[in-house]
């Protein structure tokens, strides 16, 4: 059913697809989408939240949810995927998951008519299968930030986007130049430990997060944004 696929970067890119796409796949491999997929696969409902504000704290209190802290916190649920593997979710557990990039993009999409799916390497094939139900597919690579706050394109998100495009490609499907370039870049997959984001996490003693993020197609869950939170797509 897919007719076209486009790939864009960041929040502004996501907003640019509001009229031209029927669905968005959000890719933030290190680490929002990976953490999101791990939590939803273990039965949690996940609320995205903007980073660096009091809103996440207020939301967690309001809905009776666990608030995932930043990586500087070494106990309980944090943005670290490894912390969520160890957390012990029960079905229906509520988690508020802020992050500087992916969660902020998802939070901005709350209330939109467009379905938003959470995609990472761990659930890439499952997300691609879900995207086949839509005609105009938009893939948002979240990217990282330079010290001045500007967008830094990130290899891990370009790779995740490219793997999705490659899985969707076929006769009669139109790829934008950016989508085609992302697919081409995914044909030779480099270890995430070699990219700047992965090397930074390893240097900060979060090597397990990079290992978890680099695992391909180990989850079948597809998080979908519904009524303000991500749940498993039926």
C-alpha positions in Angstrom: 0.0 0.0 0.0 3.0 2.3 0.4 3.3 4.9 -2.4 6.0 7.2 -1.1 8.6 7.5 1.6 10.4 10.6 2.9 13.1 11.1 5.5 13.6 14.3 7.5 15.6 15.5 10.5 14.4 16.8 13.9 11.3 18.6 15.1 11.2 21.1 12.2 11.4 18.2 9.8 8.6 16.4 11.6 6.4 19.4 11.4 7.1 19.8 7.7 5.5 16.4 7.0 2.2 17.3 8.7 0.4 17.7 5.4 2.4 15.3 3.1 2.4 12.1 5.1 -0.1 9.7 6.6 2.1 8.3 9.3 5.4 9.2 11.1 8.0 6.8 12.3 10.2 8.4 14.9 13.8 7.2 15.1 16.0 8.2 18.1 18.2 5.1 18.5 20.5 6.5 21.3 18.3 6.4 23.2 14.6 7.5 23.3 13.2 5.0 20.8 15.3 2.2 22.1 14.2 2.9 25.7 10.6 3.3 24.5 10.6 0.0 22.7 12.0 -1.8 25.7 9.5 -0.4 28.1 6.4 -1.0 25.9 7.6 -4.5 25.1 7.5 -5.1 28.8 4.0 -3.9 29.2 4.4 -0.2 30.1 2.5 2.7 28.7 4.9 5.6 28.0 4.2 9.3 28.0 6.7 11.4 26.1 7.7 14.7 27.7 9.8 17.8 26.9 13.3 17.8 28.3 14.5 20.3 30.9 11.2 21.5 32.2 9.0 20.9 35.2 6.3 19.5 33.0 7.5 15.9 33.1 7.5 15.9 36.9 4.0 17.4 37.1 2.7 14.9 34.5 4.1 11.9 36.4 2.4 13.0 39.6 -0.8 13.8 37.8 -1.2 10.3 36.2 0.6 8.3 38.9 3.5 7.3 36.7 7.2 6.6 37.3 9.3 9.4 36.0 12.4 8.3 34.1 15.4 10.4 35.2 18.4 11.4 33.2 21.5 9.2 33.1 23.1 11.1 36.0 20.7 9.1 38.2 22.0 5.6 38.5 19.1 4.0 40.3 15.6 3.2 39.1 14.1 4.0 35.7 16.2 6.5 33.6 16.6 7.3 30.0 19.2 4.5 29.9 17.8 1.4 28.1 19.7 -0.9 30.4 17.9 0.6 33.4 14.5 -0.2 31.8 15.5 -3.8 31.1 16.2 -4.2 34.8 13.2 -2.1 36.1 10.6 -4.9 36.2 7.5 -3.4 34.6 4.1 -4.9 35.1 1.4 -4.7 32.4 -0.2 -1.3 32.5 2.7 0.3 34.3 3.0 4.1 33.5 6.2 5.7 32.6 7.0 9.3 31.7 10.1 9.3 29.5 11.6 12.8 28.8 14.6 13.1 26.4 16.3 16.0 24.7 15.4 14.9 21.1 13.0 12.0 20.4 10.7 12.5 23.3 10.4 16.2 22.6 9.4 15.5 19.0 6.8 12.9 20.1 5.5 15.3 22.8 5.0 18.0 20.1 3.0 15.5 18.1 0.5 14.8 20.9 -2.9 15.7 19.6 -1.9 15.4 15.9 -4.1 13.4 13.6 -1.0 11.6 12.3 -0.2 8.2 13.8 3.3 8.3 15.3 5.3 5.0 15.7 8.4 4.6 17.7 11.2 2.9 15.7 14.7 1.8 16.5 17.0 -1.0 15.4 15.5 -3.5 17.9 12.0 -3.4 16.3 12.9 -2.2 12.7 11.2 -5.0 10.8 8.1 -4.9 12.9 7.8 -1.1 12.4 8.3 -1.5 8.6 5.5 -4.1 8.5 3.2 -1.6 10.3 4.1 1.2 7.9 3.0 -0.9 4.9 -0.6 -0.1 5.9 -0.1 3.6 4.9 0.3 5.3 1.5 2.6 8.3 2.4 5.2 7.4 5.0 7.4 9.9 6.8 10.4 8.9 8.8 11.9 11.4 11.3 15.5 10.9 12.3 15.7 12.8 15.6 19.4 13.6 15.6 21.5 15.0 18.4 22.5 18.5 19.5 25.7 20.5 19.1 26.8 22.5 22.2 25.1 25.6 20.8 21.8 23.7 20.6 21.7 23.3 16.8 20.8 20.0 15.3 23.6 17.5 14.8 22.7 14.7 12.3 23.5 11.4 14.0 24.7 8.2 12.2 22.6 5.9 14.4 19.3 7.7 13.5 20.3 7.9 9.8 21.0 4.1 9.9 17.6 3.4 11.6 15.8 5.5 9.0 17.7 3.9 6.2 16.9 0.4 7.3 13.2 1.3 7.4 13.4 2.8 3.9 15.2 -0.2 2.5 12.5 -2.5 4.0 9.7 -0.5 2.4 11.4 0.0 -1.0 10.0 -1.8 -4.1 8.5 -1.3 -7.5 6.1 1.6 -7.8 7.2 3.2 -4.5 8.6 6.8 -4.7 11.5 7.6 -2.5 12.6 11.2 -2.0 16.3 11.8 -2.5 16.9 11.9 1.3 15.1 8.6 1.7 17.1 7.0 -1.1 20.3 8.3 0.5 19.4 6.9 3.9 18.7 3.5 2.4 22.0 3.5 0.6 23.8 4.4 3.8 22.2 1.5 5.6 23.7 -1.1 3.2 27.0 -1.2 5.1 26.1 -1.1 8.8 28.8 0.2 11.1 28.8 -0.7 14.9 27.1 2.0 17.0 30.2 1.9 19.3 32.1 3.6 16.4 29.7 6.6 16.0 30.1 9.8 18.2 27.0 9.2 20.2 27.9 5.6 21.0 31.5 6.4 21.8 30.3 9.2 24.1 28.0 6.7 26.0 30.8 4.1 26.3 33.1 6.8 27.7 30.5 7.6 30.3 30.2 3.9 31.4 26.9 3.2 29.5 28.3 0.6 27.1 25.4 -1.7 27.8 23.0 0.9 26.4 25.0 0.9 23.1 24.9 -2.9 22.9 21.1 -2.9 23.5 20.6 -0.2 20.9 22.7 -2.0 18.3 20.6 -5.3 18.4 18.6 -5.6 15.2 15.1 -7.1 15.2 15.0 -8.6 18.6 11.6 -7.1 19.5 8.3 -7.4 17.7 6.5 -4.6 19.5 5.5 -1.4 17.7 4.9 1.6 20.0 2.2 3.9 18.7 1.2 7.3 20.2 -2.4 7.1 21.3 -4.2 9.6 23.6 -0.9 11.2 24.6 1.0 8.0 25.4 2.7 5.2 23.6 1.2 1.7 23.8 1.8 -1.5 21.8 0.2 -1.5 18.4 -2.5 -4.2 18.3 
